Amino acid sequence: MDDQQLGCAGLLLAMMSLDPSISFDGEHAPVPPAPAPIVPPPKPSAPSVTNPAPVFARRIHRGHPGCHFQEEVMKIALLALALIVLRPCLKKQVWAQSFFAWIDPIELALFKKSETILVGRLLWIGGLFVTFYDAAATFVHSLDLTPLTTRVFD
């Protein structure tokens, strides 16, 4: 090679250490065989009830405190189904009317109590909203936007 630049020799030496087919004398070393292609493992099917995700499966086997999440969701769904669908049907049954006559006043008292708590919390959140709004309005009012507006309108 008739390369007169000094910086190329170092670059060519570095390339020769990485690729044996590069040489100064024009003779090429045999090219090493290509490595066998790596076949990725087959993709598992999407997580489902019968095939849970690996992280969730590890939590179940370790006794992780959050592993009962699906069970709790199922309990809540069944309770909602019972309250929405089955309760009106059961109230019409003669044999269940005495139970509902006994339980309805208790449910009504608990509902009124929860309704009062809910209204109280909504008022509390409303007060927080007004507080944050007042703080934000004070902050925005104190901003000096003159440098920005002079650049925009020039």
TORDREN-141117 format. One line per field, with one value per atom (N, C-alpha, C): atom name; y, z, x. Coordinates in pm, whole numbers, plus 50000, padded with zeros to 5 digits. Layout:
REM residues N
name = [CA  ...]
c2 = [Y  ...]
c3 = [Z  ...]
c1 = [X  ...]
This chain:
REM residues 154
name = [N  CA  C  N  CA  C  N  CA  C  N  CA  C  N  CA  C  N  CA  C  N  CA  C  N  CA  C  N  CA  C  N  CA  C  N  CA  C  N  CA  C  N  CA  C  N  CA  C  N  CA  C  N  CA  C  N  CA  C  N  CA  C  N  CA  C  N  CA  C  N  CA  C  N  CA  C  N  CA  C  N  CA  C  N  CA  C  N  CA  C  N  CA  C  N  CA  C  N  CA  C  N  CA  C  N  CA  C  N  CA  C  N  CA  C  N  CA  C  N  CA  C  N  CA  C  N  CA  C  N  CA  C  N  CA  C  N  CA  C  N  CA  C  N  CA  C  N  CA  C  N  CA  C  N  CA  C  N  CA  C  N  CA  C  N  CA  C  N  CA  C  N  CA  C  N  CA  C  N  CA  C  N  CA  C  N  CA  C  N  CA  C  N  CA  C  N  CA  C  N  CA  C  N  CA  C  N  CA  C  N  CA  C  N  CA  C  N  CA  C  N  CA  C  N  CA  C  N  CA  C  N  CA  C  N  CA  C  N  CA  C  N  CA  C  N  CA  C  N  CA  C  N  CA  C  N  CA  C  N  CA  C  N  CA  C  N  CA  C  N  CA  C  N  CA  C  N  CA  C  N  CA  C  N  CA  C  N  CA  C  N  CA  C  N  CA  C  N  CA  C  N  CA  C  N  CA  C  N  CA  C  N  CA  C  N  CA  C  N  CA  C  N  CA  C  N  CA  C  N  CA  C  N  CA  C  N  CA  C  N  CA  C  N  CA  C  N  CA  C  N  CA  C  N  CA  C  N  CA  C  N  CA  C  N  CA  C  N  CA  C  N  CA  C  N  CA  C  N  CA  C  N  CA  C  N  CA  C  N  CA  C  N  CA  C  N  CA  C  N  CA  C  N  CA  C  N  CA  C  N  CA  C  N  CA  C  N  CA  C  N  CA  C  N  CA  C  N  CA  C  N  CA  C  N  CA  C  N  CA  C  N  CA  C  N  CA  C  N  CA  C  N  CA  C  N  CA  C  N  CA  C  N  CA  C  N  CA  C  N  CA  C  N  CA  C  N  CA  C  N  CA  C  N  CA  C  N  CA  C  N  CA  C  N  CA  C  N  CA  C  N  CA  C  N  CA  C  N  CA  C  N  CA  C  N  CA  C  N  CA  C  N  CA  C  N  CA  C  N  CA  C  N  CA  C  N  CA  C]
c2 = [49883  50000  50124  50223  50345  50460  50434  50538  50623  50753  50844  50911  50894  50960  50881  50952  50886  50828  50891  50847  50720  50684  50567  50437  50435  50311  50258  50347  50304  50253  50320  50278  50141  50121  49991  49880  49907  49807  49768  49867  49838  49756  49788  49712  49570  49553  49420  49332  49394  49314  49268  49344  49306  49212  49232  49154  49096  48964  48906  48910  48943  48948  49074  49172  49295  49272  49307  49291  49399  49423  49522  49465  49335  49278  49233  49248  49211  49068  48987  48850  48851  48778  48775  48645  48655  48537  48475  48347  48285  48345  48365  48423  48315  48345  48244  48215  48092  48060  48141  48172  48249  48165  48225  48148  48102  47993  47940  48042  48059  48156  48111  48209  48182  48186  48076  48067  48110  48216  48259  48156  48145  48051  48094  48002  48040  48135  48227  48323  48252  48279  48218  48287  48217  48277  48392  48475  48591  48546  48625  48587  48580  48482  48466  48406  48368  48308  48174  48095  47963  47971  48078  48095  48231  48245  48377  48424  48554  48613  48559  48546  48488  48562  48695  48771  48736  48730  48699  48557  48464  48325  48314  48390  48386  48441  48544  48599  48496  48421  48321  48214  48169  48061  48107  48233  48284  48323  48323  48369  48520  48588  48735  48790  48898  48950  48996  49036  49082  48973  48847  48738  48704  48756  48725  48830  48909  49018  48966  48860  48807  48752  48689  48637  48750  48859  48972  49037  49046  49103  49016  48885  48793  48806  48821  48837  48964  49073  49200  49190  49123  49108  49024  48919  48837  48913  48992  49073  49175  49240  49336  49267  49148  49072  49040  49001  48968  49090  49204  49325  49378  49367  49427  49334  49206  49114  49028  48965  48866  48928  49039  49098  49132  49201  49229  49101  48998  48872  48806  48812  48751  48827  48959  49037  48997  48945  48904  48768  48691  48557  48569  48487  48490  48449  48348  48296  48392  48493  48586  48721  48742  48874  48908  48810  48840  48882  48820  48859  49003  49038  49173  49276  49239  49331  49360  49262  49280  49358  49333  49391  49529  49562  49691  49812  49817  49935  49952  49839  49847  49901  49851  49900  50048  50092  50232  50321  50280  50359  50366  50254  50253  50337  50332  50411  50560  50600  50742  50788  50703  50739  50752  50658  50665  50783  50815  50930  51058  51068  51186  51197  51084  51085  51125  51074  51107  51256  51313  51456  51537  51495  51565  51562  51449  51438  51523  51529  51614  51761  51803  51941  51967  51869  51881  51897  51816  51825  51960  52008  52140  52250  52241  52339  52334  52212  52200  52260  52240  52296  52449  52510  52656  52705  52632  52671  52667  52559  52548  52651  52678  52778  52917  52951  53081  53091  52983  52985  53000  52930  52939  53077  53135  53268  53372  53359  53452  53439  53316  53292  53348  53319  53365  53518  53577  53723  53787  53718  53776  53757  53683  53662  53787  53820  53932  53875  53889  53834  53936  54053  54158  54112  54042  53999  53908  53824  53735  53810  53900  53969  54067  54125  54217  54141  54016  53937  53886  53855  53803  53912  54033  54138  54227  54198  54278  54238]
c3 = [50000  50000  50000  49926  49916  49989  50105  50180  50253  50228  50287  50414  50447  50565  50690  50791  50912  50995  50996  51082  51034  50909  50856  50901  50931  50972  51102  51198  51324  51306  51220  51193  51125  51028  50960  51054  51146  51244  51334  51375  51460  51384  51257  51174  51152  51138  51118  51241  51361  51482  51492  51433  51437  51323  51205  51087  51025  51035  50983  50830  50760  50614  50565  50652  50615  50637  50537  50552  50472  50508  50437  50308  50306  50191  50078  50095  49988  49998  50082  50099  50204  50177  50268  50346  50471  50556  50528  50550  50527  50620  50564  50641  50734  50862  50954  50920  50946  50915  51002  50943  51015  51129  51243  51353  51316  51378  51352  51401  51324  51368  51499  51583  51710  51688  51715  51699  51831  51827  51952  51996  52125  52171  52122  52107  52059  52158  52102  52185  52262  52392  52467  52430  52451  52420  52517  52483  52564  52702  52807  52940  52944  53015  53031  53168  53194  53323  53339  53232  53239  53220  53161  53139  53193  53327  53383  53341  53348  53317  53417  53374  53462  53594  53593  53717  53813  53763  53848  53900  53815  53859  53968  53957  54063  54193  54185  54307  54375  54298  54356  54427  54364  54422  54544  54551  54665  54781  54759  54864  54878  54767  54767  54817  54898  54951  54844  54726  54622  54531  54564  54473  54476  54572  54581  54510  54427  54359  54273  54196  54110  54193  54304  54390  54444  54486  54540  54432  54312  54202  54174  54177  54153  54264  54389  54500  54482  54445  54427  54310  54202  54086  54122  54199  54241  54335  54424  54514  54435  54337  54253  54176  54123  54053  54146  54268  54364  54398  54415  54451  54336  54217  54103  54045  54033  53964  54060  54153  54236  54346  54402  54514  54476  54363  54328  54308  54254  54236  54370  54462  54593  54674  54657  54732  54695  54576  54532  54587  54635  54686  54824  54848  54974  55090  55069  55177  55219  55134  55165  55215  55213  55249  55396  55484  55627  55649  55578  55590  55542  55428  55375  55461  55524  55616  55737  55777  55890  55848  55728  55687  55623  55565  55495  55586  55709  55793  55825  55841  55869  55747  55628  55506  55485  55514  55496  55588  55714  55809  55765  55722  55676  55550  55460  55338  55369  55460  55495  55558  55641  55701  55594  55500  55395  55302  55281  55197  55263  55394  55466  55456  55470  55460  55319  55219  55081  55053  55099  55079  55152  55273  55348  55274  55216  55142  55015  54949  54830  54866  54978  55022  55058  55118  55155  55030  54927  54801  54733  54742  54686  54754  54886  54958  54916  54894  54847  54708  54622  54488  54492  54576  54588  54642  54739  54794  54688  54611  54506  54396  54365  54262  54307  54433  54484  54482  54519  54518  54375  54281  54141  54084  54119  54068  54121  54247  54304  54235  54208  54141  53998  53924  53785  53781  53876  53879  53903  53974  54004  53892  53787  53676  53591  53548  53459  53319  53230  53095  52993  53038  52946  52853  52902  52808  52697  52729  52626  52527  52577  52487  52397  52443  52353  52238  52261  52153  52057  52108  52022  51930  51983  51907  51830  51836  51759  51615]
c1 = [50084  50000  50089  50052  50131  50062  50011  49941  50043  50044  50142  50091  49964  49910  49949  49995  50043  49927  49813  49702  49635  49651  49581  49644  49775  49841  49782  49763  49703  49561  49488  49351  49351  49442  49449  49493  49587  49627  49511  49435  49318  49215  49195  49101  49151  49285  49341  49320  49325  49303  49158  49068  48927  48889  48949  48914  49041  49063  49188  49198  49092  49102  49171  49199  49269  49419  49501  49646  49718  49848  49929  49990  50016  50087  49995  49867  49774  49726  49788  49740  49630  49530  49417  49416  49396  49382  49246  49232  49101  48997  48883  48772  48718  48705  48651  48505  48462  48323  48227  48116  48014  47957  47931  47872  47732  47692  47558  47455  47350  47247  47183  47156  47091  46941  46878  46733  46669  46588  46524  46420  46399  46297  46159  46067  45934  45866  45790  45719  45609  45602  45492  45361  45254  45125  45098  45005  44972  44922  44951  44904  44752  44703  44559  44534  44410  44376  44445  44451  44515  44665  44716  44859  44901  44921  44952  45090  45109  45239  45342  45469  45571  45586  45579  45595  45483  45360  45246  45256  45302  45317  45422  45532  45633  45577  45494  45434  45345  45271  45183  45265  45372  45451  45529  45564  45639  45548  45419  45329  45331  45347  45351  45218  45221  45096  44998  45046  44956  44905  44935  44899  44751  44678  44536  44452  44514  44443  44328  44354  44247  44132  44164  44058  43972  44036  43962  43874  43926  43847  43726  43746  43633  43529  43572  43477  43396  43463  43392  43295  43336  43248  43125  43144  43030  42938  42995  42913  42831  42894  42822  42710  42739  42636  42520  42552  42447  42363  42428  42353  42268  42318  42249  42142  42175  42085  42004  42072  42003  41917  41958  41884  41740  41717  41576  41494  41557  41484  41453  41548  41526  41422  41414  41315  41172  41154  41019  40980  41078  41049  40983  40882  40807  40899  40980  41063  41175  41211  41319  41268  41137  41085  41108  41104  41128  41274  41367  41508  41527  41470  41487  41414  41303  41235  41325  41405  41497  41623  41674  41803  41790  41675  41658  41680  41628  41655  41804  41876  42019  42092  42056  42119  42092  41969  41933  42015  42032  42111  42257  42312  42451  42469  42370  42380  42376  42285  42278  42408  42470  42597  42705  42710  42812  42786  42658  42625  42674  42660  42708  42860  42929  43075  43116  43046  43079  43062  42953  42929  43036  43073  43178  43310  43343  43470  43467  43352  43343  43361  43304  43323  43470  43535  43676  43762  43733  43807  43781  43659  43627  43708  43722  43803  43949  44001  44139  44156  44055  44062  44070  43986  43987  44121  44178  44308  44417  44422  44523  44501  44375  44345  44393  44367  44412  44564  44633  44780  44832  44772  44816  44787  44672  44638  44736  44776  44873  45008  45049  45177  45174  45069  45061  45055  44987  44976  45112  45201  45332  45433  45400  45492  45503  45625  45648  45672  45575  45584  45631  45676  45719  45831  45936  46041  45988  45893  45838  45752  45667  45576  45649  45761  45834  45898  45942  46000  45895  45777  45671  45618  45598  45533  45632  45762  45858  45861]
